[in-house]
């Protein structure tokens, strides 16, 4: 599946005249079908036709067949009227939301330029000043990076809108002979239906990728890229997240990520596969975070399964000697996104007990080969690192976590945060591999006052 991303130039130069024309045309079609279906117009009246057909005394060999045909034709007009209404809504929403995204982009660019930065025609941000002072140069680079992130956020929102509405329309008209189906009343209705359909596609891609890895084949980067594009658009969509998470299940989700990572240093290389794995980690993790905030028995079951799997090995058939625990695998996916407070509370309690017993208060994770970090700044082998990172993204839970004196003492005083790679020694922190200690320091910097 190919997912079209919106470029800076596309959005900034977007002309809305064609959408205006489409909105007007579909309003006319919607109104015409509405009048026919309800009998409110002066022309054909399907309501009267259906009433007369069902009430008439049909005789002859084809009586029942003819009656059924007339009634079904009348009802098809009702379905067609609903479909025309939904198409009109989707086109109108496209016009409204894309105009807002374009306006948001223009405002962001104006603000960035007011800060003394330059925005090129392709959306790249630069600073015309030359800094000889190292501190000022780094500050300028951070400023540019933050500005580009603000632009990227708008472009991703526009891409999500474009995808949802295009897919929503496709699902509406996929059968040229059947007008029944989705009845859109709002953008949320469209997101739900598209989100569930996209989740089914994503699950198929996950299973294909897992099968490749299990068979020892080289993972298809095009398919991995396709999954990442789709998940990046939908990871904040509750319908997508809930369906993917519950249909795939906790065990298969953790096993999929385990299989994608492989073992040891093969995932730390800065190559195309490594970059895609970083995207996969973030997209999958943020999808799980969104799912954790949903309600229902399926989600409750998924949460219980994650906790149950925490103390058990997640085996990679190709590397049976290096099986990380479920806590290690799950925690490596918790660096981004806001996880549910109740889930974090239960997860943290179970993880602390496991960490004290099996992890020897953090010492046992030292130098393990179960490194599930495809970047130089991820969660590594220490499961506490990802959990503390997740806590920092949920301020209410983080405050609760450290308000308990015994719990706070364990994290801040009793537990040891050792380097992930013993060969790096004291250079660990500067190389970006002291993930457990770094996660704790990150929380302390963000601590609510």
TISE-373706 format. One record per residue (C-alpha): residue number from 1; x, y, z. Coordinates in nm, 2 decimals. Each point is the difference from the previous one (the first is absolute). Layout:
<rokols>
(NUM (X Y Z))
...
</rokols>
This chain:
<rokols>
(1 (0.00 0.00 0.00))
(2 (0.14 0.34 -0.10))
(3 (-0.07 0.29 0.24))
(4 (0.04 0.35 -0.15))
(5 (0.18 0.24 0.23))
(6 (-0.07 0.38 -0.04))
(7 (0.30 0.22 -0.09))
(8 (0.05 0.35 0.11))
(9 (-0.03 0.13 -0.35))
(10 (-0.32 -0.20 -0.06))
(11 (-0.18 0.15 0.30))
(12 (0.13 0.35 -0.03))
(13 (-0.09 0.03 -0.36))
(14 (-0.33 -0.20 0.02))
(15 (-0.28 0.14 -0.21))
(16 (-0.35 -0.06 0.14))
(17 (-0.21 0.09 -0.30))
(18 (-0.05 -0.36 -0.12))
(19 (-0.12 -0.10 0.34))
(20 (-0.24 0.29 0.01))
(21 (-0.14 -0.12 -0.33))
(22 (-0.03 -0.36 0.13))
(23 (-0.18 0.12 0.32))
(24 (-0.25 0.20 -0.21))
(25 (-0.07 -0.29 -0.24))
(26 (-0.04 -0.26 0.28))
(27 (-0.23 0.22 0.19))
(28 (-0.23 0.01 -0.30))
(29 (0.02 -0.38 -0.04))
(30 (-0.07 -0.05 0.37))
(31 (-0.30 0.24 0.00))
(32 (-0.14 -0.16 -0.31))
(33 (0.02 -0.36 0.14))
(34 (-0.13 0.12 0.33))
(35 (-0.31 0.14 -0.16))
(36 (-0.06 -0.32 -0.20))
(37 (0.05 -0.22 0.30))
(38 (-0.21 0.19 0.24))
(39 (-0.28 0.13 -0.23))
(40 (0.08 0.36 0.10))
(41 (0.06 0.10 -0.36))
(42 (-0.24 0.07 -0.29))
(43 (0.13 -0.28 -0.22))
(44 (0.03 -0.38 0.05))
(45 (-0.12 -0.12 0.35))
(46 (0.17 -0.32 0.11))
(47 (-0.19 0.00 0.33))
(48 (-0.33 -0.01 -0.18))
(49 (0.13 -0.26 -0.25))
(50 (0.11 -0.24 0.28))
(51 (-0.33 0.05 0.19))
(52 (-0.20 -0.07 -0.31))
(53 (0.21 -0.31 -0.09))
(54 (-0.03 -0.16 0.34))
(55 (-0.37 0.08 0.03))
(56 (-0.11 -0.10 -0.35))
(57 (-0.18 -0.33 -0.08))
(58 (0.26 -0.17 -0.23))
(59 (-0.13 -0.28 -0.22))
(60 (0.15 -0.22 -0.26))
(61 (0.29 -0.24 -0.03))
(62 (0.27 0.27 0.06))
(63 (-0.20 0.18 0.27))
(64 (0.24 -0.05 0.29))
(65 (0.31 0.04 -0.21))
(66 (-0.13 0.33 -0.15))
(67 (-0.11 0.13 0.34))
(68 (0.33 -0.08 0.16))
(69 (0.19 0.17 -0.29))
(70 (-0.20 0.32 0.03))
(71 (0.04 0.01 0.38))
(72 (0.38 -0.06 -0.03))
(73 (0.04 0.27 -0.26))
(74 (-0.18 0.24 0.22))
(75 (0.22 -0.08 0.30))
(76 (0.31 0.03 -0.22))
(77 (-0.09 0.37 -0.04))
(78 (0.00 0.03 0.38))
(79 (0.35 -0.15 0.02))
(80 (0.12 0.21 -0.30))
(81 (-0.13 0.31 0.18))
(82 (0.20 -0.09 0.31))
(83 (0.31 -0.07 -0.20))
(84 (-0.03 0.33 -0.19))
(85 (-0.03 0.18 0.34))
(86 (0.31 -0.18 0.13))
(87 (0.20 0.08 -0.31))
(88 (-0.10 0.37 0.02))
(89 (0.11 0.01 0.36))
(90 (0.33 -0.16 -0.07))
(91 (0.07 0.24 -0.29))
(92 (-0.11 0.30 0.21))
(93 (0.22 -0.11 0.29))
(94 (0.30 -0.04 -0.24))
(95 (-0.05 0.36 -0.10))
(96 (-0.04 0.13 0.36))
(97 (0.28 -0.20 0.16))
(98 (0.26 0.05 -0.28))
(99 (-0.07 0.38 0.01))
(100 (0.07 -0.01 0.37))
(101 (0.32 -0.20 -0.04))
(102 (0.12 0.25 -0.26))
(103 (-0.09 0.29 0.23))
(104 (0.18 -0.17 0.29))
(105 (0.31 -0.04 -0.22))
(106 (0.00 0.36 -0.10))
(107 (-0.03 0.11 0.36))
(108 (0.29 -0.23 0.11))
(109 (0.22 0.14 -0.29))
(110 (-0.08 0.36 0.10))
(111 (0.09 -0.08 0.36))
(112 (0.33 -0.17 -0.10))
(113 (0.09 0.30 -0.22))
(114 (-0.08 0.24 0.29))
(115 (0.26 -0.20 0.20))
(116 (0.27 0.11 -0.26))
(117 (0.01 -0.33 -0.19))
(118 (-0.04 -0.06 -0.37))
(119 (-0.25 -0.25 -0.15))
(120 (0.08 -0.12 -0.35))
(121 (-0.25 -0.10 -0.26))
(122 (0.04 -0.37 0.09))
(123 (-0.06 0.07 0.37))
(124 (0.37 -0.02 0.11))
(125 (0.08 0.24 0.28))
(126 (0.34 0.18 0.03))
(127 (0.16 0.28 0.18))
(128 (0.19 0.26 -0.21))
(129 (0.22 0.09 0.30))
(130 (0.35 -0.15 0.04))
(131 (0.09 -0.09 0.36))
(132 (0.36 -0.03 0.11))
(133 (-0.10 -0.08 0.35))
(134 (-0.06 -0.37 0.04))
(135 (-0.28 0.05 0.26))
(136 (-0.19 0.24 -0.22))
(137 (0.04 -0.23 -0.31))
(138 (-0.14 -0.29 0.19))
(139 (-0.29 0.21 0.13))
(140 (-0.07 0.11 -0.36))
(141 (0.00 -0.36 -0.12))
(142 (-0.25 -0.09 0.27))
(143 (-0.22 0.29 -0.10))
(144 (0.00 -0.11 -0.36))
(145 (-0.07 -0.36 0.09))
(146 (-0.30 0.11 0.22))
(147 (-0.13 0.23 -0.28))
(148 (0.01 -0.29 -0.26))
(149 (-0.18 -0.22 0.25))
(150 (-0.28 0.25 0.02))
(151 (-0.03 0.00 -0.38))
(152 (0.02 -0.38 -0.01))
(153 (-0.29 -0.03 0.25))
(154 (-0.23 0.20 -0.22))
(155 (0.10 -0.20 -0.31))
(156 (-0.07 -0.33 0.18))
(157 (-0.34 0.12 0.11))
(158 (-0.08 0.10 -0.36))
(159 (0.12 -0.34 -0.12))
(160 (-0.22 -0.18 0.26))
(161 (-0.31 0.21 -0.11))
(162 (0.07 -0.07 -0.37))
(163 (0.04 -0.37 0.06))
(164 (-0.31 -0.04 0.23))
(165 (-0.23 0.18 -0.24))
(166 (0.13 -0.16 -0.32))
(167 (-0.02 -0.35 0.16))
(168 (-0.35 0.09 0.14))
(169 (-0.12 0.09 -0.35))
(170 (0.15 -0.32 -0.15))
(171 (-0.17 -0.22 0.26))
(172 (-0.33 0.17 -0.07))
(173 (0.01 -0.06 -0.38))
(174 (0.20 -0.33 -0.02))
(175 (-0.31 -0.18 -0.12))
(176 (-0.16 0.17 -0.30))
(177 (-0.32 -0.21 0.03))
(178 (-0.06 0.03 0.38))
(179 (-0.08 0.34 0.15))
(180 (-0.04 -0.13 0.36))
(181 (0.28 0.02 0.25))
(182 (0.17 0.27 0.20))
(183 (-0.21 0.30 0.10))
(184 (0.24 0.29 0.08))
(185 (-0.13 0.27 0.23))
(186 (0.33 0.15 0.11))
(187 (0.38 -0.02 -0.05))
(188 (0.02 -0.23 0.30))
(189 (-0.23 -0.25 -0.17))
(190 (0.23 -0.01 -0.30))
(191 (0.31 -0.04 0.22))
(192 (-0.15 -0.29 0.18))
(193 (-0.09 -0.19 -0.31))
(194 (0.33 0.08 -0.18))
(195 (0.20 -0.07 0.32))
(196 (-0.15 -0.35 0.03))
(197 (0.06 -0.08 -0.37))
(198 (0.36 0.13 0.02))
(199 (0.06 -0.21 0.31))
(200 (-0.10 -0.31 -0.19))
(201 (0.25 0.09 -0.28))
(202 (0.27 0.07 0.26))
(203 (-0.06 -0.34 0.17))
(204 (0.05 -0.18 -0.33))
(205 (0.33 0.19 -0.06))
(206 (0.12 -0.08 0.36))
(207 (-0.07 -0.37 -0.06))
(208 (0.18 0.00 -0.34))
(209 (0.31 0.18 0.16))
(210 (0.00 -0.24 0.29))
(211 (-0.01 -0.30 -0.23))
(212 (0.29 0.14 -0.20))
(213 (0.21 0.04 0.32))
(214 (-0.10 -0.34 0.14))
(215 (0.11 -0.17 -0.33))
(216 (0.33 0.17 0.01))
(217 (-0.07 0.21 -0.30))
(218 (0.11 0.36 -0.04))
(219 (-0.29 0.23 0.12))
(220 (-0.16 0.18 -0.30))
(221 (0.08 0.37 0.07))
(222 (-0.28 0.11 -0.24))
(223 (-0.26 -0.19 0.21))
(224 (0.15 0.13 0.32))
(225 (-0.01 0.35 -0.14))
(226 (-0.36 -0.04 -0.10))
(227 (-0.09 -0.11 0.35))
(228 (0.18 0.29 0.15))
(229 (-0.17 0.25 -0.23))
(230 (-0.34 -0.14 0.09))
(231 (0.07 -0.02 0.37))
(232 (0.15 0.35 0.01))
(233 (-0.33 0.14 -0.14))
(234 (-0.22 -0.21 0.23))
(235 (0.19 -0.05 0.32))
(236 (-0.21 0.26 0.18))
(237 (-0.33 -0.14 -0.14))
(238 (-0.18 -0.19 0.28))
(239 (-0.19 -0.22 -0.24))
(240 (0.33 -0.10 -0.18))
(241 (0.19 -0.05 0.32))
(242 (-0.26 -0.21 0.18))
(243 (-0.07 -0.23 -0.29))
(244 (0.37 -0.06 -0.09))
(245 (0.09 -0.06 0.37))
(246 (-0.29 -0.23 0.09))
(247 (-0.01 -0.19 -0.33))
(248 (0.38 -0.06 0.00))
(249 (0.01 -0.07 0.37))
(250 (0.27 0.07 0.26))
(251 (0.22 -0.30 -0.07))
(252 (0.01 0.04 -0.38))
(253 (0.06 0.37 0.03))
(254 (0.31 -0.05 0.23))
(255 (0.12 -0.29 -0.20))
(256 (-0.03 0.21 -0.32))
(257 (0.22 0.27 0.14))
(258 (0.24 -0.26 0.14))
(259 (0.04 -0.16 -0.34))
(260 (0.05 0.33 -0.18))
(261 (0.28 0.10 0.24))
(262 (0.21 -0.31 -0.03))
(263 (0.29 0.00 0.25))
(264 (0.29 0.21 0.11))
(265 (0.18 0.25 -0.22))
(266 (-0.17 -0.10 -0.32))
(267 (-0.28 0.25 0.08))
(268 (0.22 0.29 0.10))
(269 (0.15 0.05 -0.35))
(270 (-0.11 0.33 -0.16))
(271 (-0.14 -0.14 -0.32))
(272 (-0.33 -0.01 -0.17))
(273 (-0.13 -0.29 0.21))
(274 (0.11 0.17 0.32))
(275 (-0.18 0.32 -0.09))
(276 (-0.31 -0.19 -0.08))
(277 (0.02 -0.19 0.33))
(278 (0.02 0.33 0.19))
(279 (-0.31 0.11 -0.18))
(280 (-0.17 -0.34 0.07))
(281 (0.09 0.02 0.37))
(282 (-0.15 0.35 0.04))
(283 (-0.31 -0.07 -0.22))
(284 (-0.07 -0.33 0.17))
(285 (0.06 0.15 0.35))
(286 (-0.22 0.30 -0.06))
(287 (-0.28 -0.23 -0.13))
(288 (0.02 -0.21 0.31))
(289 (-0.01 0.32 0.21))
(290 (-0.32 0.11 -0.18))
(291 (-0.15 -0.35 0.05))
(292 (0.08 0.00 0.37))
(293 (-0.23 0.30 0.05))
(294 (-0.30 -0.17 -0.15))
(295 (-0.26 -0.20 0.19))
(296 (-0.18 -0.33 -0.04))
(297 (0.06 -0.37 0.08))
(298 (0.24 -0.06 -0.29))
(299 (0.23 0.28 0.11))
(300 (-0.02 -0.12 0.37))
(301 (0.10 -0.35 -0.13))
(302 (0.29 0.14 -0.20))
(303 (0.13 0.19 0.31))
(304 (-0.02 -0.32 0.21))
(305 (0.19 -0.19 -0.26))
(306 (0.28 0.26 -0.02))
(307 (0.04 -0.04 0.38))
(308 (-0.01 -0.37 -0.01))
(309 (0.26 -0.01 -0.28))
(310 (0.23 0.24 0.19))
(311 (0.17 -0.27 0.19))
(312 (0.03 -0.24 -0.28))
(313 (0.25 -0.03 -0.29))
(314 (-0.09 0.13 -0.34))
(315 (0.19 -0.24 -0.23))
(316 (0.15 0.07 -0.33))
(317 (0.02 -0.34 -0.18))
(318 (0.32 0.11 -0.17))
(319 (0.18 0.10 0.32))
(320 (-0.13 -0.23 0.28))
(321 (0.28 0.09 0.24))
(322 (-0.08 0.36 0.03))
(323 (-0.36 0.02 0.10))
(324 (-0.10 0.33 0.17))
(325 (-0.29 0.00 0.24))
(326 (-0.34 0.14 -0.09))
(327 (0.08 0.31 0.22))
(328 (0.31 0.07 -0.20))
(329 (-0.18 -0.03 -0.33))
(330 (-0.31 0.21 0.11))
(331 (0.21 0.26 0.18))
(332 (0.21 0.05 -0.32))
(333 (-0.33 0.12 -0.17))
(334 (-0.10 0.24 0.27))
(335 (0.23 0.30 -0.07))
(336 (-0.26 0.20 -0.18))
(337 (-0.37 0.07 0.04))
(338 (-0.22 0.04 0.31))
(339 (-0.09 -0.34 0.15))
(340 (-0.31 -0.04 0.22))
(341 (0.05 0.08 0.37))
(342 (-0.16 -0.32 0.13))
(343 (0.21 -0.21 -0.24))
(344 (0.33 0.18 0.11))
(345 (-0.09 -0.05 0.36))
(346 (-0.05 -0.38 -0.04))
(347 (0.29 -0.03 -0.24))
(348 (0.23 0.19 0.24))
(349 (-0.09 -0.21 0.30))
(350 (0.06 -0.33 -0.19))
(351 (0.32 0.13 -0.15))
(352 (0.14 0.11 0.34))
(353 (-0.06 -0.34 0.15))
(354 (0.16 -0.17 -0.30))
(355 (0.29 0.25 0.00))
(356 (0.08 -0.06 0.37))
(357 (-0.01 -0.38 -0.03))
(358 (0.13 -0.08 -0.35))
(359 (0.18 0.33 -0.09))
(360 (0.17 0.02 0.34))
(361 (-0.11 0.37 0.03))
(362 (0.13 0.08 -0.34))
(363 (0.34 -0.17 0.02))
(364 (-0.10 -0.32 -0.19))
(365 (-0.08 0.20 -0.32))
(366 (0.37 0.10 -0.03))
(367 (0.15 -0.10 -0.33))
(368 (-0.28 -0.22 -0.11))
(369 (-0.03 -0.07 -0.38))
(370 (-0.38 0.06 0.00))
(371 (0.05 0.35 -0.14))
(372 (-0.33 0.10 -0.16))
(373 (0.12 0.35 -0.10))
(374 (0.03 0.06 -0.37))
(375 (0.15 0.35 0.06))
(376 (0.27 0.15 0.21))
(377 (-0.24 0.16 0.25))
(378 (-0.27 -0.26 0.07))
(379 (-0.09 -0.23 0.29))
(380 (0.27 -0.27 -0.03))
(381 (-0.03 -0.30 0.22))
(382 (-0.11 0.16 0.33))
(383 (-0.39 -0.03 0.01))
(384 (-0.01 0.28 0.26))
(385 (0.12 0.25 -0.25))
(386 (-0.30 -0.02 -0.23))
(387 (-0.24 -0.01 0.29))
(388 (0.15 0.32 0.16))
(389 (-0.01 0.17 -0.34))
(390 (-0.37 -0.09 -0.03))
(391 (-0.06 0.14 0.35))
(392 (0.15 0.33 -0.10))
(393 (-0.26 0.03 -0.28))
(394 (-0.28 -0.04 0.25))
(395 (0.05 0.28 0.26))
(396 (-0.28 -0.10 0.22))
(397 (0.13 -0.36 0.03))
(398 (0.36 0.12 0.04))
(399 (-0.10 0.22 0.29))
(400 (-0.19 -0.29 0.16))
(401 (0.29 -0.23 -0.05))
(402 (0.26 0.21 0.18))
(403 (-0.24 0.12 0.27))
(404 (0.03 -0.34 0.16))
(405 (0.31 0.01 0.21))
(406 (0.09 -0.37 -0.02))
(407 (-0.05 0.00 -0.38))
(408 (0.20 0.32 -0.04))
(409 (0.29 -0.14 0.21))
(410 (0.01 -0.31 -0.22))
(411 (0.04 0.19 -0.32))
(412 (0.22 0.28 0.14))
(413 (0.21 -0.17 0.26))
(414 (-0.03 -0.38 0.01))
(415 (0.02 -0.09 -0.37))
(416 (0.32 -0.01 -0.20))
(417 (0.01 0.14 -0.36))
(418 (0.29 -0.16 -0.17))
(419 (0.12 0.05 -0.36))
(420 (-0.16 -0.22 -0.26))
(421 (0.33 -0.09 -0.16))
(422 (0.29 -0.08 0.24))
(423 (0.26 0.07 -0.28))
(424 (-0.10 0.37 0.00))
(425 (0.05 0.04 0.37))
(426 (-0.01 0.37 0.11))
(427 (-0.04 0.10 -0.36))
(428 (-0.35 -0.15 0.01))
(429 (-0.19 0.31 0.07))
(430 (0.17 0.21 -0.27))
(431 (-0.06 -0.27 -0.25))
(432 (-0.37 0.00 0.07))
(433 (-0.01 -0.36 0.14))
(434 (-0.07 0.06 0.38))
(435 (-0.37 -0.02 -0.07))
(436 (-0.12 -0.08 0.35))
(437 (0.18 0.28 0.18))
(438 (-0.08 0.24 -0.28))
(439 (-0.37 -0.08 0.02))
(440 (0.00 0.07 0.37))
(441 (0.19 0.33 -0.05))
(442 (-0.25 0.09 -0.27))
(443 (-0.29 -0.04 0.25))
(444 (0.18 0.20 0.27))
(445 (0.04 0.29 -0.25))
(446 (-0.37 -0.02 -0.08))
(447 (-0.11 -0.05 0.36))
(448 (-0.32 0.20 0.08))
(449 (0.05 0.26 0.26))
</rokols>
